[in-house]
Structures are given as C-alpha cells and as structure tokens.
Amino acid sequence: MEAPIMRETSGIQPQGEQPTVLVVDDEPAIVALVRTMLWRAGFTVLEATSPEEALRIAGSAAVDVLLSDVMMPGMNGYELAAKVRSERPAVKVLFMSGYRDRAIAESTGVTVDDASLVRKPFTQHTLVSRIGELLGN
C-alpha cells in the first residue's frame, strides 16, 4: 500500500482564500514542477508557457503573485511583469532564473535585484519562503 501524498502547509496562507500564483516559464517541465511545489504548499496555481499566454490569464483571473522566468523568447520576464502591473499594480512579482547576473543584464538590460529573484534550481522551501515574504507573511 502506497503512502498517501501529504500536502505541505507552509503557514503563509492568509485567512480566507488561498493566494493565487501565476507561474510563467517557457519550459513546460519547469512549470509542472513549480506547480506541484506550490500546490503542495497550499497555493492556487495558474500556469503559462509563454508571456503572451500569461498576459491573457492575468487579464482575466485574479492573480496575487506573478512568478516568471527572466529569459523567455519574445518577451523577457521584466517586460511581462511591467505589462501585468500596468493593469494590476497590486500584483507581487518574483522572478526565477538559472542564468548568471551578467547574462541576464546583457540580455534584458536590467540589473538583477536579488530581492526579487529566486535562483534555479531552488527547493520548495526556498520558493514558498520567498513568496511568503512577498505576501508579507
């Protein structure tokens, strides 16, 4: 008999509804892994594998946190975040990347701010803690 899957609770959920995180990465496997991490921590998770898809979702769904890869084809994560926040200024933003700071700066023209970036690979604990910090928990 298999052990039941335990749903970890991080203690960062506010009372009432669960926070909703929109996960955006052009790698479907990363989106699936992050979705599982966040779901196990009690978040509602929306997912997109392109910035354009993320913009459609953010335009029609309540999103508390945008968790976006920095380096994506067509539109980088910083550009995506600016567009989402122009319509929904209250959305919190956390970026994720496996690239070094210099590569990010050269590609995006943006200097990396470690306060708004979680480095790949990351653990569930690290990711949930960083999102909790953004939400003020």
Backbone as a chain_set.jsonl record, in Angstrom:
{"seq": "MEAPIMRETSGIQPQGEQPTVLVVDDEPAIVALVRTMLWRAGFTVLEATSPEEALRIAGSAAVDVLLSDVMMPGMNGYELAAKVRSERPAVKVLFMSGYRDRAIAESTGVTVDDASLVRKPFTQHTLVSRIGELLGN", "coords": {"N": [[0.842, -1.181, 0.0], [0.644, 2.139, -0.948], [2.04, 5.101, 0.482], [0.055, 7.879, 1.494], [-0.111, 10.932, -0.394], [1.175, 13.738, 1.029], [0.039, 16.941, 1.71], [1.86, 19.686, 1.98], [1.784, 22.304, 4.314], [2.581, 25.618, 4.491], [2.139, 27.6, 6.261], [1.911, 30.186, 5.415], [-0.334, 31.08, 4.225], [-2.817, 33.541, 3.906], [-5.687, 34.308, 5.939], [-8.827, 33.121, 4.8], [-9.253, 33.095, 1.304], [-6.948, 31.168, -0.671], [-3.696, 32.283, -1.708], [-3.134, 33.189, -5.122], [-0.954, 32.109, -7.568], [0.606, 32.934, -10.535], [2.404, 31.086, -12.668], [5.054, 31.338, -14.874], [6.907, 30.095, -17.452], [8.958, 29.177, -20.169], [9.589, 26.546, -20.397], [7.863, 23.684, -20.231], [8.212, 21.537, -18.395], [9.396, 22.725, -16.174], [7.384, 24.469, -15.397], [5.464, 22.571, -14.63], [6.782, 21.303, -12.466], [7.126, 23.456, -10.645], [4.452, 24.159, -10.287], [3.538, 21.869, -8.886], [5.095, 22.069, -6.536], [4.096, 24.477, -5.44], [1.349, 23.96, -5.237], [1.356, 21.894, -3.355], [2.07, 23.37, -1.185], [-0.167, 24.766, -0.666], [-1.098, 26.791, -2.334], [-3.125, 28.365, -4.864], [-2.728, 27.69, -8.218], [-1.955, 29.05, -11.33], [-0.994, 28.589, -14.712], [1.394, 29.257, -17.336], [3.022, 28.931, -20.468], [4.16, 30.79, -22.03], [4.888, 34.289, -22.418], [2.809, 35.702, -23.661], [0.564, 34.071, -23.285], [0.482, 34.228, -20.524], [-0.193, 36.929, -20.168], [-2.816, 36.928, -21.168], [-4.045, 35.274, -19.264], [-3.571, 36.717, -16.874], [-5.096, 38.918, -17.437], [-7.65, 38.057, -17.108], [-8.019, 36.664, -14.751], [-7.865, 36.524, -11.161], [-4.862, 37.359, -9.738], [-2.369, 36.99, -7.389], [0.394, 36.763, -7.138], [2.949, 37.004, -9.513], [5.036, 34.726, -10.837], [7.748, 34.531, -12.636], [9.884, 33.317, -15.211], [13.001, 34.77, -16.124], [14.384, 34.842, -18.602], [12.965, 34.452, -21.585], [11.655, 33.513, -24.799], [10.736, 36.084, -27.092], [9.52, 37.899, -25.173], [10.889, 39.17, -22.279], [10.965, 38.301, -18.743], [10.924, 40.637, -17.168], [9.755, 42.548, -18.838], [7.268, 41.354, -19.18], [6.308, 41.433, -16.524], [6.106, 44.21, -16.161], [4.04, 44.819, -17.96], [1.904, 43.324, -16.889], [1.673, 44.513, -14.353], [1.004, 47.083, -15.1], [-1.657, 46.965, -15.62], [-2.585, 45.716, -13.341], [-1.593, 46.821, -10.616], [-1.227, 45.878, -7.989], [-0.252, 43.319, -8.04], [2.151, 41.1, -6.906], [5.599, 40.436, -7.653], [7.869, 37.922, -8.518], [10.879, 36.81, -9.773], [12.453, 34.114, -11.569], [15.459, 32.408, -12.309], [18.07, 30.656, -13.967], [20.27, 31.702, -15.001], [23.352, 33.565, -14.933], [23.998, 36.731, -13.315], [25.262, 38.593, -15.049], [24.662, 37.608, -17.639], [21.904, 37.881, -17.622], [21.645, 40.671, -17.374], [22.901, 41.511, -19.761], [21.181, 40.418, -21.661], [18.634, 41.426, -21.03], [18.95, 44.046, -20.266], [18.54, 44.849, -17.732], [19.503, 45.309, -14.392], [20.186, 42.82, -12.07], [18.154, 42.245, -9.27], [18.505, 40.838, -6.323], [16.561, 40.616, -4.375], [14.209, 40.283, -5.67], [14.432, 37.931, -7.03], [14.616, 34.454, -7.467], [16.875, 31.868, -7.499], [17.404, 29.332, -9.903], [18.586, 26.013, -9.642], [15.926, 25.626, -7.247], [14.615, 24.924, -3.968], [11.499, 23.609, -2.697], [10.954, 24.699, -0.219], [12.533, 27.056, -0.236], [11.333, 28.488, -2.382], [8.632, 28.772, -1.498], [9.058, 30.205, 0.838], [10.134, 32.611, -0.17], [7.963, 33.588, -1.64], [6.153, 33.878, 0.436], [7.417, 35.963, 1.844], [7.039, 38.038, -0.004], [4.29, 38.283, 0.152], [4.011, 39.227, 2.64], [4.061, 37.555, 4.843]], "CA": [[0.0, 0.0, 0.0], [1.429, 3.355, -1.049], [1.772, 6.14, 1.469], [-0.697, 8.977, 0.882], [0.633, 12.163, -0.675], [0.884, 14.746, 2.041], [0.024, 18.314, 1.224], [2.572, 20.514, 2.952], [1.265, 23.651, 4.528], [3.718, 26.458, 4.839], [1.776, 28.581, 7.27], [1.954, 31.541, 4.892], [-1.588, 31.472, 3.614], [-3.638, 34.442, 4.702], [-7.007, 33.766, 6.222], [-9.714, 33.264, 3.653], [-8.841, 32.417, 0.091], [-5.531, 30.894, -0.869], [-3.083, 33.159, -2.702], [-3.029, 32.634, -6.465], [0.335, 32.374, -8.195], [0.7, 32.667, -11.966], [3.747, 30.592, -12.962], [5.34, 31.513, -16.294], [8.22, 29.633, -17.907], [8.822, 28.588, -21.5], [9.862, 25.114, -20.269], [6.705, 23.058, -19.581], [8.612, 20.691, -17.264], [9.618, 23.611, -15.03], [6.054, 24.909, -14.975], [4.829, 21.444, -13.926], [7.469, 21.114, -11.189], [6.795, 24.582, -9.773], [3.03, 23.997, -9.961], [3.444, 20.852, -7.833], [5.658, 22.646, -5.307], [3.195, 25.488, -4.888], [0.093, 23.305, -4.871], [1.586, 21.176, -2.092], [2.176, 24.37, -0.122], [-1.482, 25.334, -0.428], [-1.421, 27.887, -3.24], [-3.841, 28.163, -6.109], [-1.699, 27.896, -9.235], [-2.278, 29.21, -12.744], [0.27, 28.369, -15.411], [1.537, 29.687, -18.719], [4.319, 28.584, -21.039], [4.636, 31.916, -22.839], [4.439, 35.574, -21.881], [1.519, 36.074, -24.247], [-0.443, 33.299, -22.562], [0.425, 34.799, -19.171], [-0.947, 38.183, -20.238], [-4.236, 36.585, -21.295], [-4.513, 34.76, -17.975], [-3.568, 37.82, -15.905], [-6.162, 39.838, -17.791], [-8.985, 37.521, -16.83], [-8.063, 35.935, -13.481], [-7.261, 37.184, -10.008], [-3.5, 36.882, -9.517], [-1.693, 37.665, -6.276], [1.833, 36.75, -7.387], [3.466, 36.575, -10.804], [6.331, 34.059, -10.723], [8.123, 34.445, -14.044], [11.254, 33.145, -15.658], [13.522, 36.019, -16.662], [14.778, 34.701, -20.0], [11.998, 33.724, -22.404], [11.602, 34.05, -26.165], [9.694, 37.059, -27.419], [9.35, 38.921, -24.137], [11.518, 38.667, -21.055], [10.132, 38.37, -17.548], [10.775, 42.018, -16.7], [8.761, 43.187, -19.705], [5.986, 40.75, -18.821], [5.883, 41.98, -15.235], [5.702, 45.607, -16.355], [2.728, 44.825, -18.608], [0.905, 42.84, -15.927], [1.49, 45.51, -13.29], [0.367, 48.298, -15.626], [-3.093, 46.708, -15.488], [-2.863, 45.25, -11.974], [-0.43, 47.268, -9.836], [-1.079, 45.187, -6.707], [0.35, 42.001, -8.225], [3.537, 40.948, -6.451], [6.381, 39.792, -8.708], [9.104, 37.213, -8.186], [11.484, 36.241, -10.964], [13.301, 32.947, -11.373], [16.412, 32.26, -13.403], [19.277, 29.866, -13.778], [21.36, 32.436, -15.631], [24.162, 34.458, -14.098], [23.584, 38.132, -13.352], [25.785, 39.27, -16.233], [23.89, 37.166, -18.804], [20.58, 38.497, -17.517], [21.795, 42.103, -17.664], [23.208, 41.679, -21.177], [20.024, 40.043, -22.467], [17.435, 42.205, -20.724], [19.268, 45.439, -19.971], [18.105, 45.103, -16.362], [20.398, 44.83, -13.35], [19.496, 41.845, -11.226], [17.854, 42.589, -7.886], [18.336, 39.55, -5.651], [15.344, 40.609, -3.556], [13.066, 39.893, -6.494], [14.862, 36.815, -7.864], [14.954, 33.172, -6.859], [17.802, 31.217, -8.426], [17.21, 27.925, -10.239], [17.466, 25.257, -9.078], [15.539, 26.007, -5.894], [13.808, 23.934, -3.254], [10.138, 24.04, -2.393], [11.022, 25.566, 0.964], [13.036, 28.37, -0.656], [10.319, 29.153, -3.193], [7.483, 29.128, -0.667], [9.501, 31.266, 1.752], [10.254, 33.862, -0.904], [6.609, 34.07, -1.937], [5.621, 34.327, 1.719], [7.992, 37.284, 2.108], [6.347, 38.995, -0.876], [2.909, 38.462, 0.617], [4.045, 39.809, 3.97], [3.849, 36.533, 5.867]], "C": [[0.887, 1.244, 0.0], [1.037, 4.341, 0.037], [0.983, 7.258, 0.789], [0.21, 10.172, 0.628], [0.203, 13.194, 0.343], [0.973, 16.121, 1.405], [0.668, 19.177, 2.286], [1.869, 21.849, 3.103], [2.403, 24.49, 5.067], [3.404, 27.436, 5.952], [1.751, 30.004, 6.741], [0.641, 31.968, 4.259], [-2.331, 32.46, 4.503], [-4.981, 33.785, 4.974], [-7.904, 34.028, 5.026], [-9.179, 32.495, 2.47], [-7.331, 32.214, 0.042], [-4.961, 31.875, -1.883], [-2.984, 32.438, -4.051], [-1.715, 33.087, -7.083], [0.24, 31.997, -9.672], [2.152, 32.325, -12.261], [3.963, 30.675, -14.471], [6.775, 31.076, -16.584], [8.014, 28.986, -19.262], [9.158, 27.098, -21.515], [8.698, 24.456, -19.536], [7.064, 22.195, -18.37], [8.851, 21.536, -16.012], [8.286, 24.112, -14.497], [5.381, 23.802, -14.161], [5.465, 21.221, -12.554], [7.096, 22.208, -10.194], [5.329, 24.514, -9.357], [2.859, 23.008, -8.815], [3.968, 21.391, -6.509], [4.664, 23.596, -4.646], [1.863, 24.889, -4.46], [0.239, 22.585, -3.537], [1.684, 22.128, -0.909], [0.86, 25.103, 0.109], [-1.878, 26.482, -1.316], [-2.364, 27.427, -4.343], [-2.851, 28.529, -7.204], [-2.327, 27.992, -10.619], [-0.956, 29.08, -13.49], [0.221, 28.807, -16.853], [2.932, 29.31, -19.194], [4.81, 29.632, -22.039], [4.158, 33.21, -22.186], [3.073, 35.992, -22.408], [0.366, 35.347, -23.549], [-0.617, 33.857, -21.148], [-0.371, 36.099, -19.158], [-2.442, 37.922, -20.375], [-4.799, 36.119, -19.955], [-4.616, 35.9, -16.955], [-4.671, 38.824, -16.185], [-7.542, 39.351, -17.405], [-9.109, 36.797, -15.495], [-7.421, 36.761, -12.373], [-5.9, 36.545, -9.749], [-2.896, 37.691, -8.379], [-0.203, 37.814, -6.534], [2.1, 36.275, -8.805], [4.849, 36.002, -10.554], [6.781, 33.756, -12.14], [9.605, 34.169, -14.229], [11.719, 34.477, -16.23], [13.731, 35.911, -18.166], [13.771, 33.817, -20.742], [12.008, 34.317, -23.805], [10.464, 35.057, -26.334], [9.578, 38.207, -26.442], [10.007, 38.388, -22.866], [10.591, 38.889, -19.853], [9.915, 39.78, -17.028], [9.73, 42.766, -17.524], [7.361, 42.663, -19.391], [5.455, 41.353, -17.528], [5.405, 43.424, -15.368], [4.313, 45.686, -16.988], [1.635, 44.369, -17.659], [0.623, 43.907, -14.886], [0.908, 46.828, -13.802], [-1.151, 48.177, -15.539], [-3.495, 46.358, -14.059], [-1.678, 45.588, -11.064], [-0.206, 46.516, -8.528], [-0.424, 43.819, -6.831], [1.8, 42.04, -7.764], [4.289, 40.167, -7.515], [7.641, 39.165, -8.115], [9.607, 36.583, -9.475], [12.278, 35.005, -10.585], [14.228, 32.837, -12.576], [17.556, 31.371, -12.984], [20.487, 30.544, -14.385], [22.108, 33.289, -14.614], [23.705, 35.898, -14.307], [24.026, 38.837, -14.632], [24.986, 38.897, -17.485], [22.496, 37.789, -18.8], [20.66, 39.967, -17.906], [22.063, 42.336, -19.146], [21.985, 41.404, -22.053], [18.83, 40.981, -22.275], [17.7, 43.701, -20.54], [18.894, 45.832, -18.554], [19.137, 44.534, -15.392], [19.608, 43.947, -12.4], [19.355, 42.371, -9.799], [17.563, 41.278, -7.161], [17.093, 39.479, -4.788], [14.139, 40.141, -4.353], [13.377, 38.689, -7.376], [15.127, 35.586, -7.016], [15.754, 32.41, -7.914], [17.453, 29.75, -8.632], [18.55, 27.218, -10.105], [17.18, 25.715, -7.652], [14.716, 24.891, -5.283], [12.404, 24.484, -3.045], [10.164, 25.007, -1.216], [11.482, 26.975, 0.577], [11.978, 29.141, -1.428], [9.147, 29.631, -2.349], [7.859, 30.25, 0.309], [9.589, 32.604, 1.046], [8.885, 34.445, -1.257], [5.944, 34.572, -0.66], [6.135, 35.705, 2.093], [7.283, 38.345, 1.267], [4.944, 39.316, -0.37], [2.846, 39.024, 2.042], [3.776, 38.833, 5.078], [5.165, 36.014, 6.398]], "O": [[1.772, 1.385, 0.844], [-0.118, 4.415, 0.457], [1.224, 7.552, -0.382], [1.181, 10.392, 1.352], [-0.984, 13.485, 0.495], [1.898, 16.406, 0.645], [0.104, 19.382, 3.361], [1.417, 22.443, 2.125], [3.098, 24.091, 6.001], [4.312, 28.037, 6.527], [1.588, 30.944, 7.518], [0.516, 33.105, 3.803], [-2.461, 32.245, 5.708], [-5.358, 32.819, 4.31], [-7.756, 35.033, 4.33], [-8.704, 31.369, 2.615], [-6.555, 32.973, 0.623], [-5.657, 32.265, -2.821], [-2.776, 31.225, -4.104], [-1.401, 34.277, -7.12], [-0.155, 30.883, -10.015], [3.033, 33.174, -12.123], [3.165, 30.155, -15.252], [7.729, 31.622, -16.03], [7.005, 28.317, -19.483], [9.022, 26.453, -22.555], [8.554, 24.65, -18.329], [6.292, 22.132, -17.413], [8.537, 21.099, -14.904], [8.08, 24.172, -13.285], [4.792, 24.073, -13.114], [4.754, 20.974, -11.579], [6.787, 21.923, -9.037], [5.0, 24.783, -8.201], [2.115, 23.277, -7.872], [3.344, 21.187, -5.468], [4.424, 23.521, -3.441], [1.312, 25.275, -3.429], [-0.649, 22.657, -2.688], [1.415, 21.745, 0.23], [0.777, 25.967, 0.982], [-2.912, 27.105, -1.076], [-2.395, 26.25, -4.706], [-2.201, 29.572, -7.126], [-3.118, 27.141, -11.024], [0.094, 29.427, -12.949], [-0.817, 28.748, -17.512], [3.898, 29.359, -18.432], [5.75, 29.392, -22.796], [3.145, 33.223, -21.486], [2.273, 36.573, -21.675], [-0.673, 35.941, -23.261], [-1.736, 33.945, -20.642], [-1.144, 36.341, -18.23], [-3.249, 38.621, -19.763], [-5.894, 36.519, -19.56], [-5.624, 36.031, -16.26], [-5.134, 39.509, -15.273], [-8.496, 40.128, -17.375], [-10.202, 36.356, -15.14], [-6.545, 37.59, -12.624], [-5.803, 35.332, -9.564], [-2.909, 38.922, -8.401], [0.399, 38.836, -6.204], [1.547, 35.267, -9.246], [5.744, 36.719, -10.106], [6.265, 32.839, -12.779], [10.456, 34.701, -13.518], [10.91, 35.234, -16.767], [13.305, 36.786, -18.92], [13.731, 32.601, -20.552], [12.332, 35.491, -23.982], [9.376, 34.889, -25.783], [9.543, 39.368, -26.848], [9.71, 37.276, -22.431], [9.574, 39.575, -19.95], [8.846, 40.091, -16.505], [8.922, 43.521, -16.982], [6.395, 43.425, -19.342], [4.289, 41.737, -17.448], [4.41, 43.812, -14.755], [3.5, 46.523, -16.598], [0.556, 44.961, -17.623], [-0.536, 44.18, -14.571], [0.373, 47.609, -13.016], [-1.848, 49.182, -15.399], [-4.605, 46.663, -13.623], [-0.852, 44.722, -10.778], [0.909, 46.519, -8.008], [-0.074, 43.215, -5.816], [2.575, 42.902, -8.178], [3.704, 39.333, -8.206], [8.366, 39.78, -7.334], [8.858, 35.908, -10.181], [12.719, 34.855, -9.446], [13.842, 33.131, -13.707], [17.956, 31.332, -11.82], [21.602, 30.031, -14.299], [21.566, 33.677, -13.579], [23.111, 36.239, -15.329], [23.256, 39.589, -15.229], [24.669, 39.764, -18.299], [21.975, 38.175, -19.847], [19.836, 40.453, -18.681], [21.507, 43.266, -19.731], [21.778, 42.073, -23.066], [18.111, 41.292, -23.224], [16.785, 44.518, -20.644], [18.925, 47.013, -18.206], [19.591, 43.401, -15.558], [18.502, 44.291, -11.983], [20.31, 42.874, -9.207], [16.507, 40.677, -7.356], [16.613, 38.384, -4.493], [13.161, 39.657, -3.784], [12.677, 38.442, -8.358], [15.781, 35.664, -5.975], [15.352, 32.323, -9.074], [17.232, 29.012, -7.671], [19.576, 27.809, -10.442], [18.086, 26.141, -6.937], [14.19, 24.027, -5.984], [12.163, 25.681, -3.201], [9.468, 26.022, -1.226], [10.893, 27.966, 1.01], [11.75, 30.32, -1.159], [8.718, 30.777, -2.476], [7.052, 31.143, 0.568], [9.168, 33.624, 1.592], [8.682, 35.656, -1.179], [5.247, 35.586, -0.681], [5.379, 36.532, 2.603], [6.963, 39.425, 1.765], [4.476, 40.452, -0.451], [1.764, 39.264, 2.577], [3.31, 39.223, 6.149], [5.18, 35.145, 7.27]]}, "num_chains": 1, "name": "protein.A"}
